[in-house]
Amino acid sequence: MTLGTELETVRDEVKRTVTMAEVVRMCGLSDPKRGKIRSIFNPAERTPSLHLYDYDWYDFSTGQGGDQIAFVQEARGVSYRQALEILGRGMPLAVRPRERFANDMPYEPPDFTARFQNLIESEDVDQWEELVQGKWPYLQLVDLFALGCKVTDTQGLWVPHWVPDLDGTHYVRGIKVRHLDGGKSAITGSVFTVGLYRPTPARRPTSHALVTEGESDAWVMAKMLDSRDVTVYGLPSGASTLKDRYLDELTGYSTVTVVFDDDEPGLDAANWFLENRPSVNVIEAPGGRVAEAAATGWNL
């Protein structure tokens, strides 16, 4: 794509100076709360899944992200050139709703398997040991290593999202990155809604399945049930994003149990499973918080 000199100047200036908060306001969207807005691809979601950073964004419900220009392209449904013209004028936009079916994949899921397997791990993990103990008292960093996570020297704690292909071979379709300051990001192009999160992808087949919310609760339950005949899954984008294909992954188990936090997204997720799989068992963690309950001695 060839841009004129004027648009090249606009592009460079936009990428250097226009913050995502300004872009969101230009698009006529509600101001972000704690750096998040509702997905522009799933505007009806209850829990905002689109994370805004200074000059880029990432939508955890679809695995899409990019810079300011990409945001306007997706929100407005315009070309790269048109997005630049819009940003250059700085005129407010009315975002066009985009039809997207609940079970659609945003694009062909990528394969990050080799990249993850070849990652050079850090030997300096003292700060991470302290962070894990402080954030999830039930867990130790060695537990996360046993569940396939890796710490790098510069980028943080890498959490792979393994998903089986039709032939049963597991591939890394996305990688979330946790940072020491508490922030989270993802490797560009990651897709987390291909399938349920599997903290133990190499585990032998089991008779029972348990589904919880997100990676950290899945880590907790995987450690708790390590010696049991149970495979633990996590909702890859939290309880706010539910896909019919997740139910397909749970066929063949004698029992399926769900345990979510006692908040609005968690209750909605439990009801969704009950509506779509009436035989599911629903467990309530004492105090309504899975990780906190485990830290105080709760066990199944």
DOLOBA-55368 format. One record per residue (C-alpha): residue in three letters; residue number from 0; x negated, y, z negated. Coordinates in nm, 4 decimals, decimal comma, always signed. Layout:
! DOLOBA-55368
+------+-----+----------+----------+----------+
! rest !  nr !        u !        v !        w !
+------+-----+----------+----------+----------+
!  ALA ! NUM !        X !        Y !        Z !
...
+------+-----+----------+----------+----------+
***
This chain:
! DOLOBA-55368
+------+-----+----------+----------+----------+
! rest !  nr !        u !        v !        w !
+------+-----+----------+----------+----------+
!  MET !   0 !  +0,0000 !  +0,0000 !  +0,0000 !
!  THR !   1 !  -0,1388 !  +0,3386 !  +0,1041 !
!  LEU !   2 !  -0,0376 !  +0,6454 !  -0,0942 !
!  GLY !   3 !  -0,0800 !  +1,0062 !  +0,0076 !
!  THR !   4 !  -0,3254 !  +1,2245 !  -0,1796 !
!  GLU !   5 !  -0,0469 !  +1,3965 !  -0,3721 !
!  LEU !   6 !  +0,1052 !  +1,0671 !  -0,4940 !
!  GLU !   7 !  -0,2366 !  +0,9299 !  -0,5812 !
!  THR !   8 !  -0,2858 !  +1,2335 !  -0,8034 !
!  VAL !   9 !  +0,0563 !  +1,1788 !  -0,9607 !
!  ARG !  10 !  -0,0231 !  +0,8107 !  -1,0194 !
!  ASP !  11 !  -0,3509 !  +0,8860 !  -1,1921 !
!  GLU !  12 !  -0,1968 !  +1,1608 !  -1,4039 !
!  VAL !  13 !  +0,1034 !  +0,9483 !  -1,5027 !
!  LYS !  14 !  -0,1110 !  +0,6516 !  -1,6069 !
!  ARG !  15 !  -0,3407 !  +0,8827 !  -1,8050 !
!  THR !  16 !  -0,0944 !  +1,1119 !  -1,9831 !
!  VAL !  17 !  +0,2701 !  +0,9936 !  -1,9810 !
!  THR !  18 !  +0,3538 !  +0,7844 !  -2,2856 !
!  MET !  19 !  +0,6092 !  +0,5056 !  -2,2809 !
!  ALA !  20 !  +0,8239 !  +0,6949 !  -2,5299 !
!  GLU !  21 !  +0,8489 !  +0,9758 !  -2,2737 !
!  VAL !  22 !  +0,9264 !  +0,7310 !  -1,9940 !
!  VAL !  23 !  +1,2100 !  +0,5787 !  -2,1971 !
!  ARG !  24 !  +1,3596 !  +0,9230 !  -2,2591 !
!  MET !  25 !  +1,3251 !  +1,0100 !  -1,8909 !
!  CYS !  26 !  +1,5213 !  +0,6954 !  -1,8115 !
!  GLY !  27 !  +1,8042 !  +0,8061 !  -2,0389 !
!  LEU !  28 !  +1,7571 !  +0,5155 !  -2,2777 !
!  SER !  29 !  +1,7948 !  +0,5303 !  -2,6539 !
!  ASP !  30 !  +1,4852 !  +0,6303 !  -2,8475 !
!  PRO !  31 !  +1,2749 !  +0,3312 !  -2,9521 !
!  LYS !  32 !  +1,2955 !  +0,2059 !  -3,3083 !
!  ARG !  33 !  +0,9669 !  +0,0860 !  -3,4536 !
!  GLY !  34 !  +0,8251 !  +0,0689 !  -3,1040 !
!  LYS !  35 !  +1,1010 !  -0,1517 !  -2,9593 !
!  ILE !  36 !  +1,4065 !  -0,1159 !  -2,7370 !
!  ARG !  37 !  +1,6599 !  -0,3609 !  -2,6021 !
!  SER !  38 !  +1,5407 !  -0,5480 !  -2,2966 !
!  ILE !  39 !  +1,6146 !  -0,3699 !  -1,9698 !
!  PHE !  40 !  +1,6747 !  -0,7187 !  -1,8273 !
!  ASN !  41 !  +1,8998 !  -0,8365 !  -2,1153 !
!  PRO !  42 !  +2,0664 !  -0,5133 !  -2,2378 !
!  ALA !  43 !  +2,3293 !  -0,7000 !  -2,4405 !
!  GLU !  44 !  +2,0734 !  -0,8622 !  -2,6721 !
!  ARG !  45 !  +2,1206 !  -0,7913 !  -3,0430 !
!  THR !  46 !  +1,7563 !  -0,7788 !  -3,1467 !
!  PRO !  47 !  +1,5313 !  -0,5545 !  -2,9330 !
!  SER !  48 !  +1,2664 !  -0,7632 !  -2,7575 !
!  LEU !  49 !  +1,0964 !  -0,5049 !  -2,5357 !
!  HIS !  50 !  +0,7880 !  -0,3723 !  -2,7123 !
!  LEU !  51 !  +0,6523 !  -0,0291 !  -2,6227 !
!  TYR !  52 !  +0,2860 !  +0,0556 !  -2,6565 !
!  ASP !  53 !  +0,1186 !  +0,3898 !  -2,5798 !
!  TYR !  54 !  +0,0930 !  +0,3480 !  -2,2045 !
!  ASP !  55 !  +0,2407 !  +0,0068 !  -2,1285 !
!  TRP !  56 !  +0,5169 !  -0,2339 !  -2,2346 !
!  TYR !  57 !  +0,5972 !  -0,6023 !  -2,2735 !
!  ASP !  58 !  +0,9380 !  -0,7738 !  -2,2754 !
!  PHE !  59 !  +0,9184 !  -1,0874 !  -2,4914 !
!  SER !  60 !  +1,2583 !  -1,2094 !  -2,3686 !
!  THR !  61 !  +1,1416 !  -1,2435 !  -2,0070 !
!  GLY !  62 !  +0,7625 !  -1,2360 !  -2,0167 !
!  GLN !  63 !  +0,7463 !  -0,9267 !  -1,7987 !
!  GLY !  64 !  +0,5462 !  -0,6157 !  -1,8693 !
!  GLY !  65 !  +0,3313 !  -0,3473 !  -1,7149 !
!  ASP !  66 !  +0,2570 !  +0,0223 !  -1,7079 !
!  GLN !  67 !  +0,4836 !  +0,3277 !  -1,6960 !
!  ILE !  68 !  +0,5378 !  +0,2958 !  -1,3231 !
!  ALA !  69 !  +0,6379 !  -0,0702 !  -1,3454 !
!  PHE !  70 !  +0,8914 !  +0,0180 !  -1,6168 !
!  VAL !  71 !  +1,0653 !  +0,2735 !  -1,3943 !
!  GLN !  72 !  +1,0595 !  +0,0288 !  -1,1036 !
!  GLU !  73 !  +1,2349 !  -0,2373 !  -1,3098 !
!  ALA !  74 !  +1,4727 !  -0,0041 !  -1,4939 !
!  ARG !  75 !  +1,5809 !  +0,1878 !  -1,1869 !
!  GLY !  76 !  +1,5375 !  -0,0807 !  -0,9215 !
!  VAL !  77 !  +1,3174 !  +0,1380 !  -0,7035 !
!  SER !  78 !  +0,9934 !  +0,0980 !  -0,5091 !
!  TYR !  79 !  +0,6489 !  +0,1868 !  -0,6402 !
!  ARG !  80 !  +0,6467 !  +0,5065 !  -0,4354 !
!  GLN !  81 !  +0,9929 !  +0,6076 !  -0,5555 !
!  ALA !  82 !  +0,8941 !  +0,5417 !  -0,9176 !
!  LEU !  83 !  +0,5954 !  +0,7727 !  -0,8757 !
!  GLU !  84 !  +0,8145 !  +1,0404 !  -0,7236 !
!  ILE !  85 !  +1,0559 !  +1,0097 !  -1,0158 !
!  LEU !  86 !  +0,7826 !  +1,0270 !  -1,2770 !
!  GLY !  87 !  +0,6231 !  +1,3177 !  -1,0938 !
!  ARG !  88 !  +0,9429 !  +1,5183 !  -1,0997 !
!  GLY !  89 !  +1,0142 !  +1,4204 !  -1,4579 !
!  MET !  90 !  +1,3901 !  +1,4131 !  -1,3925 !
!  PRO !  91 !  +1,6209 !  +1,2090 !  -1,6243 !
!  LEU !  92 !  +1,7536 !  +0,8904 !  -1,4752 !
!  ALA !  93 !  +2,0678 !  +0,6865 !  -1,5238 !
!  VAL !  94 !  +1,9455 !  +0,3299 !  -1,5483 !
!  ARG !  95 !  +2,1285 !  +0,0960 !  -1,3133 !
!  PRO !  96 !  +2,2411 !  -0,2278 !  -1,4749 !
!  ARG !  97 !  +2,0771 !  -0,5262 !  -1,3066 !
!  GLU !  98 !  +2,2664 !  -0,8504 !  -1,2800 !
!  ARG !  99 !  +2,0694 !  -1,1394 !  -1,4296 !
!  PHE ! 100 !  +2,2074 !  -1,4779 !  -1,5167 !
!  ALA ! 101 !  +2,1332 !  -1,6065 !  -1,8668 !
!  ASN ! 102 !  +1,9509 !  -1,9126 !  -1,7394 !
!  ASP ! 103 !  +1,7459 !  -1,7444 !  -1,4656 !
!  MET ! 104 !  +1,3679 !  -1,7541 !  -1,4788 !
!  PRO ! 105 !  +1,2127 !  -1,4141 !  -1,4055 !
!  TYR ! 106 !  +0,9631 !  -1,5767 !  -1,1701 !
!  GLU ! 107 !  +0,7635 !  -1,8956 !  -1,1262 !
!  PRO ! 108 !  +0,5991 !  -1,9548 !  -1,4642 !
!  PRO ! 109 !  +0,2221 !  -1,9123 !  -1,4645 !
!  ASP ! 110 !  -0,0345 !  -2,1682 !  -1,5751 !
!  PHE ! 111 !  -0,2720 !  -2,0422 !  -1,8450 !
!  THR ! 112 !  -0,3848 !  -2,3907 !  -1,9502 !
!  ALA ! 113 !  -0,7454 !  -2,3682 !  -1,8287 !
!  ARG ! 114 !  -0,7821 !  -2,0130 !  -1,9581 !
!  PHE ! 115 !  -0,6703 !  -2,1170 !  -2,3037 !
!  GLN ! 116 !  -0,8711 !  -2,4373 !  -2,3151 !
!  ASN ! 117 !  -1,1889 !  -2,2555 !  -2,2071 !
!  LEU ! 118 !  -1,1447 !  -1,9742 !  -2,4590 !
!  ILE ! 119 !  -1,4587 !  -1,9074 !  -2,6646 !
!  GLU ! 120 !  -1,3602 !  -1,9168 !  -3,0298 !
!  SER ! 121 !  -1,4980 !  -1,6943 !  -3,3039 !
!  GLU ! 122 !  -1,6920 !  -1,8256 !  -3,6000 !
!  ASP ! 123 !  -1,6187 !  -1,5113 !  -3,8036 !
!  VAL ! 124 !  -1,2717 !  -1,5886 !  -3,9373 !
!  ASP ! 125 !  -1,2836 !  -1,4580 !  -4,2972 !
!  GLN ! 126 !  -1,0427 !  -1,1716 !  -4,2265 !
!  TRP ! 127 !  -0,8032 !  -1,4086 !  -4,0552 !
!  GLU ! 128 !  -0,8076 !  -1,6454 !  -4,3506 !
!  GLU ! 129 !  -0,7105 !  -1,3549 !  -4,5752 !
!  LEU ! 130 !  -0,4400 !  -1,2361 !  -4,3361 !
!  VAL ! 131 !  -0,2780 !  -1,5801 !  -4,3062 !
!  GLN ! 132 !  -0,2799 !  -1,6316 !  -4,6831 !
!  GLY ! 133 !  -0,1291 !  -1,2878 !  -4,7394 !
!  LYS ! 134 !  +0,1366 !  -1,3089 !  -4,4685 !
!  TRP ! 135 !  +0,2343 !  -1,6766 !  -4,4940 !
!  PRO ! 136 !  +0,1315 !  -1,8081 !  -4,8392 !
!  TYR ! 137 !  +0,2443 !  -2,1613 !  -4,7491 !
!  LEU ! 138 !  -0,0140 !  -2,1749 !  -4,4704 !
!  GLN ! 139 !  -0,3895 !  -2,1623 !  -4,4358 !
!  LEU ! 140 !  -0,5848 !  -2,0684 !  -4,1244 !
!  VAL ! 141 !  -0,6930 !  -2,4307 !  -4,0877 !
!  ASP ! 142 !  -0,3237 !  -2,5207 !  -4,0467 !
!  LEU ! 143 !  -0,2944 !  -2,2829 !  -3,7517 !
!  PHE ! 144 !  -0,6055 !  -2,4325 !  -3,5957 !
!  ALA ! 145 !  -0,4514 !  -2,7787 !  -3,6376 !
!  LEU ! 146 !  -0,1427 !  -2,6479 !  -3,4577 !
!  GLY ! 147 !  -0,3476 !  -2,5340 !  -3,1596 !
!  CYS ! 148 !  -0,4070 !  -2,1645 !  -3,2283 !
!  LYS ! 149 !  -0,7471 !  -2,0049 !  -3,1653 !
!  VAL ! 150 !  -0,9268 !  -1,6942 !  -3,2942 !
!  THR ! 151 !  -1,1451 !  -1,4924 !  -3,0558 !
!  ASP ! 152 !  -1,4161 !  -1,2410 !  -3,1390 !
!  THR ! 153 !  -1,2414 !  -0,9432 !  -2,9815 !
!  GLN ! 154 !  -0,8777 !  -1,0129 !  -2,9068 !
!  GLY ! 155 !  -0,7250 !  -1,1846 !  -3,2070 !
!  LEU ! 156 !  -0,5262 !  -1,4999 !  -3,2804 !
!  TRP ! 157 !  -0,4135 !  -1,6695 !  -2,9599 !
!  VAL ! 158 !  -0,0895 !  -1,8679 !  -2,9817 !
!  PRO ! 159 !  -0,0260 !  -2,0906 !  -2,6757 !
!  HIS ! 160 !  +0,3233 !  -2,1639 !  -2,5497 !
!  TRP ! 161 !  +0,3048 !  -2,5239 !  -2,4245 !
!  VAL ! 162 !  +0,5907 !  -2,6461 !  -2,2048 !
!  PRO ! 163 !  +0,6180 !  -2,9895 !  -2,0380 !
!  ASP ! 164 !  +0,6616 !  -3,0171 !  -1,6627 !
!  LEU ! 165 !  +0,8991 !  -3,2671 !  -1,5056 !
!  ASP ! 166 !  +0,6285 !  -3,5341 !  -1,5154 !
!  GLY ! 167 !  +0,5753 !  -3,4784 !  -1,8888 !
!  THR ! 168 !  +0,2429 !  -3,2965 !  -1,8506 !
!  HIS ! 169 !  +0,2203 !  -2,9952 !  -2,0821 !
!  TYR ! 170 !  +0,1075 !  -2,6566 !  -1,9505 !
!  VAL ! 171 !  +0,0451 !  -2,3254 !  -2,1259 !
!  ARG ! 172 !  +0,3061 !  -2,0923 !  -1,9776 !
!  GLY ! 173 !  +0,2373 !  -1,7976 !  -2,2054 !
!  ILE ! 174 !  +0,0000 !  -1,6772 !  -2,4745 !
!  LYS ! 175 !  +0,0939 !  -1,4455 !  -2,7588 !
!  VAL ! 176 !  -0,1838 !  -1,2604 !  -2,9362 !
!  ARG ! 177 !  -0,1638 !  -1,1546 !  -3,3004 !
!  HIS ! 178 !  -0,3928 !  -0,8782 !  -3,4216 !
!  LEU ! 179 !  -0,5483 !  -0,8080 !  -3,7593 !
!  ASP ! 180 !  -0,3522 !  -0,4816 !  -3,7908 !
!  GLY ! 181 !  -0,0271 !  -0,6795 !  -3,7761 !
!  GLY ! 182 !  +0,0495 !  -0,5959 !  -3,4148 !
!  LYS ! 183 !  +0,1379 !  -0,8447 !  -3,1440 !
!  SER ! 184 !  +0,0852 !  -0,8522 !  -2,7699 !
!  ALA ! 185 !  +0,0764 !  -1,1102 !  -2,4930 !
!  ILE ! 186 !  -0,1422 !  -1,2069 !  -2,2016 !
!  THR ! 187 !  -0,0057 !  -1,0311 !  -1,8932 !
!  GLY ! 188 !  +0,2236 !  -1,2565 !  -1,6938 !
!  SER ! 189 !  +0,3169 !  -1,4807 !  -1,9865 !
!  VAL ! 190 !  +0,6650 !  -1,6307 !  -1,9818 !
!  PHE ! 191 !  +0,8038 !  -1,7484 !  -2,3156 !
!  THR ! 192 !  +1,1589 !  -1,8440 !  -2,2229 !
!  VAL ! 193 !  +1,0624 !  -2,1398 !  -2,0004 !
!  GLY ! 194 !  +1,1256 !  -2,3712 !  -2,2929 !
!  LEU ! 195 !  +1,1199 !  -2,4046 !  -2,6693 !
!  TYR ! 196 !  +0,7963 !  -2,3315 !  -2,8546 !
!  ARG ! 197 !  +0,6108 !  -2,6507 !  -2,9509 !
!  PRO ! 198 !  +0,3560 !  -2,6179 !  -3,2322 !
!  THR ! 199 !  +0,2616 !  -2,9868 !  -3,1863 !
!  PRO ! 200 !  +0,2858 !  -3,0592 !  -2,8100 !
!  ALA ! 201 !  +0,0717 !  -3,3742 !  -2,8331 !
!  ARG ! 202 !  +0,2821 !  -3,5315 !  -3,1111 !
!  ARG ! 203 !  +0,4121 !  -3,8802 !  -3,0459 !
!  PRO ! 204 !  +0,7854 !  -3,9111 !  -2,9611 !
!  THR ! 205 !  +1,0083 !  -3,8883 !  -3,2681 !
!  SER ! 206 !  +1,3675 !  -3,9730 !  -3,3525 !
!  HIS ! 207 !  +1,4648 !  -3,6336 !  -3,4913 !
!  ALA ! 208 !  +1,4231 !  -3,2671 !  -3,3953 !
!  LEU ! 209 !  +1,4280 !  -2,9497 !  -3,6009 !
!  VAL ! 210 !  +1,4596 !  -2,6012 !  -3,4490 !
!  THR ! 211 !  +1,3648 !  -2,2854 !  -3,6307 !
!  GLU ! 212 !  +1,3015 !  -1,9227 !  -3,5396 !
!  GLY ! 213 !  +0,9759 !  -1,8103 !  -3,3821 !
!  GLU ! 214 !  +0,6190 !  -1,9344 !  -3,4126 !
!  SER ! 215 !  +0,5459 !  -1,8657 !  -3,7770 !
!  ASP ! 216 !  +0,8535 !  -2,0470 !  -3,9116 !
!  ALA ! 217 !  +0,7719 !  -2,3337 !  -3,6733 !
!  TRP ! 218 !  +0,4192 !  -2,3486 !  -3,8198 !
!  VAL ! 219 !  +0,5652 !  -2,3668 !  -4,1696 !
!  MET ! 220 !  +0,8108 !  -2,6441 !  -4,0834 !
!  ALA ! 221 !  +0,5530 !  -2,8384 !  -3,8793 !
!  LYS ! 222 !  +0,3225 !  -2,8454 !  -4,1822 !
!  MET ! 223 !  +0,6072 !  -2,9348 !  -4,4178 !
!  LEU ! 224 !  +0,7285 !  -3,2229 !  -4,1978 !
!  ASP ! 225 !  +0,3906 !  -3,3382 !  -4,0686 !
!  SER ! 226 !  +0,4261 !  -3,6966 !  -4,1947 !
!  ARG ! 227 !  +0,7958 !  -3,7269 !  -4,1053 !
!  ASP ! 228 !  +0,9639 !  -3,8647 !  -3,7940 !
!  VAL ! 229 !  +1,0531 !  -3,5119 !  -3,6780 !
!  THR ! 230 !  +0,9436 !  -3,2880 !  -3,3906 !
!  VAL ! 231 !  +0,9562 !  -2,9163 !  -3,4767 !
!  TYR ! 232 !  +1,0523 !  -2,6529 !  -3,2212 !
!  GLY ! 233 !  +1,0723 !  -2,2750 !  -3,2422 !
!  LEU ! 234 !  +1,2845 !  -2,0284 !  -3,0482 !
!  PRO ! 235 !  +1,0108 !  -1,8672 !  -2,8364 !
!  SER ! 236 !  +1,1485 !  -1,5132 !  -2,8439 !
!  GLY ! 237 !  +1,3227 !  -1,5332 !  -3,1789 !
!  ALA ! 238 !  +1,6887 !  -1,5906 !  -3,2518 !
!  SER ! 239 !  +1,7968 !  -1,3083 !  -3,0221 !
!  THR ! 240 !  +1,7233 !  -1,4974 !  -2,6989 !
!  LEU ! 241 !  +1,9012 !  -1,8284 !  -2,6416 !
!  LYS ! 242 !  +1,8987 !  -2,0278 !  -2,3180 !
!  ASP ! 243 !  +2,1118 !  -2,3251 !  -2,2160 !
!  ARG ! 244 !  +1,7977 !  -2,5054 !  -2,1028 !
!  TYR ! 245 !  +1,6845 !  -2,5239 !  -2,4666 !
!  LEU ! 246 !  +1,9701 !  -2,7659 !  -2,5294 !
!  ASP ! 247 !  +1,8444 !  -2,9922 !  -2,2495 !
!  GLU ! 248 !  +1,5117 !  -3,0275 !  -2,4315 !
!  LEU ! 249 !  +1,6923 !  -3,1639 !  -2,7373 !
!  THR ! 250 !  +1,8640 !  -3,4547 !  -2,5658 !
!  GLY ! 251 !  +1,7558 !  -3,8009 !  -2,6732 !
!  TYR ! 252 !  +1,7100 !  -3,7234 !  -3,0429 !
!  SER ! 253 !  +1,9162 !  -3,9115 !  -3,3012 !
!  THR ! 254 !  +1,9701 !  -3,5885 !  -3,4923 !
!  VAL ! 255 !  +1,9043 !  -3,2204 !  -3,4288 !
!  THR ! 256 !  +1,8770 !  -2,9824 !  -3,7235 !
!  VAL ! 257 !  +1,8449 !  -2,6037 !  -3,7186 !
!  VAL ! 258 !  +1,7208 !  -2,3754 !  -3,9942 !
!  PHE ! 259 !  +1,7132 !  -1,9984 !  -3,9442 !
!  ASP ! 260 !  +1,6771 !  -1,6934 !  -4,1630 !
!  ASP ! 261 !  +1,9984 !  -1,5670 !  -4,3207 !
!  ASP ! 262 !  +2,0224 !  -1,2490 !  -4,1110 !
!  GLU ! 263 !  +2,2427 !  -1,1505 !  -3,8193 !
!  PRO ! 264 !  +2,0247 !  -1,2984 !  -3,5407 !
!  GLY ! 265 !  +1,9719 !  -1,6159 !  -3,7438 !
!  LEU ! 266 !  +2,3421 !  -1,6611 !  -3,8143 !
!  ASP ! 267 !  +2,4263 !  -1,5950 !  -3,4489 !
!  ALA ! 268 !  +2,1707 !  -1,8554 !  -3,3400 !
!  ALA ! 269 !  +2,3122 !  -2,1160 !  -3,5805 !
!  ASN ! 270 !  +2,6634 !  -2,0484 !  -3,4505 !
!  TRP ! 271 !  +2,5415 !  -2,0747 !  -3,0902 !
!  PHE ! 272 !  +2,3964 !  -2,4192 !  -3,1583 !
!  LEU ! 273 !  +2,7160 !  -2,5289 !  -3,3360 !
!  GLU ! 274 !  +2,9282 !  -2,4112 !  -3,0442 !
!  ASN ! 275 !  +2,7096 !  -2,5775 !  -2,7816 !
!  ARG ! 276 !  +2,6079 !  -2,8887 !  -2,9747 !
!  PRO ! 277 !  +2,8698 !  -2,9523 !  -3,2461 !
!  SER ! 278 !  +2,6741 !  -3,2470 !  -3,3890 !
!  VAL ! 279 !  +2,3854 !  -3,0225 !  -3,4961 !
!  ASN ! 280 !  +2,2989 !  -3,0073 !  -3,8658 !
!  VAL ! 281 !  +2,2565 !  -2,6604 !  -4,0165 !
!  ILE ! 282 !  +2,0263 !  -2,6164 !  -4,3170 !
!  GLU ! 283 !  +2,0047 !  -2,2993 !  -4,5244 !
!  ALA ! 284 !  +1,6704 !  -2,2129 !  -4,6781 !
!  PRO ! 285 !  +1,6882 !  -2,0957 !  -5,0421 !
!  GLY ! 286 !  +1,6956 !  -1,7179 !  -5,0431 !
!  GLY ! 287 !  +1,7701 !  -1,7108 !  -4,6714 !
!  ARG ! 288 !  +1,4060 !  -1,6884 !  -4,5576 !
!  VAL ! 289 !  +1,2321 !  -1,9997 !  -4,4281 !
!  ALA ! 290 !  +0,8665 !  -1,9020 !  -4,4769 !
!  GLU ! 291 !  +0,9260 !  -1,7413 !  -4,8167 !
!  ALA ! 292 !  +1,1243 !  -2,0421 !  -4,9407 !
!  ALA ! 293 !  +0,8444 !  -2,2806 !  -4,8423 !
!  ALA ! 294 !  +0,5921 !  -2,0625 !  -5,0241 !
!  THR ! 295 !  +0,7921 !  -2,0944 !  -5,3463 !
!  GLY ! 296 !  +0,8133 !  -2,4737 !  -5,3351 !
!  TRP ! 297 !  +1,1132 !  -2,5518 !  -5,1138 !
!  ASN ! 298 !  +1,0777 !  -2,8800 !  -4,9264 !
!  LEU ! 299 !  +1,2990 !  -3,0968 !  -4,7084 !
+------+-----+----------+----------+----------+
***
